[in-house]
Amino acid sequence: MVNRFEALLLPGCCILCGAASGRAQDLCPACERALPSLGHHCQQCALPLVDINQQHCGQCLQKPPDFQTVIAAWRYQSTITRLIAQFKYQRKHHYGQVLGELLGRQLLERYRQQPLPDVIVATPMHWLRRCWRGFNHSEQLACQLAAQLKVPVFAGVRRVRYSKAQQSLSAAERQRNLRGVFQVKQPLTGLSVAVVDDVVTTGATASELSRCLHKAGAEQVHIWCLARTPK
């Protein structure tokens, strides 16, 4: 935790309101509290749910996904949508660092009563898309979380086939679009794996990657993301 002395030496400037944050982090407490909370959600895929007595969404009950759980810091709307878009598409890396640090804090709290996963995997990006974008945002988040949580990054997963961007596709099209996309180059026998991505929407990418990781021997797959899209 940042102490008062560090905050005086390294005063932060809030990335949202522009005011001094009063701490080393570049997000003031008021703007942090205003970020859209995930709220009540499915305990497996983190889909926001209206019924507070419901623990799992209908889809997870009917056909459980290949991952064990999704941990999302926020609901994908309003301010979070804009911050993630600027991080990914306008290369505002600092925004990603601020969001990643806050996600890391939530993960430490979430795993306080259980072991953290053995390794972290960044959702792979095809080399053509990486050249176009200039960086892999999931990789940046994964490396930051690895340092913050003291969990190593596993670099043995690749995206071996170029595919259409998922944003423009339906849920069924997303699943077809991802078949045969990922390849795990090294065994993960008996390991618990955390997959890092920015947003989980339909869960198609998380499911396909989880299937490949389980096939490589992973015992559990947890999905860590900045935000979860409501239905």
Secondary structure, 3 states (H helix, E strand, C coil): CCCHHHHHHCCCECCCCCCECCCCCCCCHHHHHHCCECCCECCCCCCECCCCCCCCCHHHHHCCCCCCEEEEEEECCHHHHHHHHHHHHCCCHHHHHHHHHHHHHHHHHHCCCCCCCCEEEECCCCHHHHHHHCCCHHHHHHHHHHHHHCCCECCCEEECCCCCCHHHCCHHHHHHHCCCCEEECCCCCCCEEEEEEEEECCCHHHHHHHHHHHHCCCCEEEEEEEEECCC
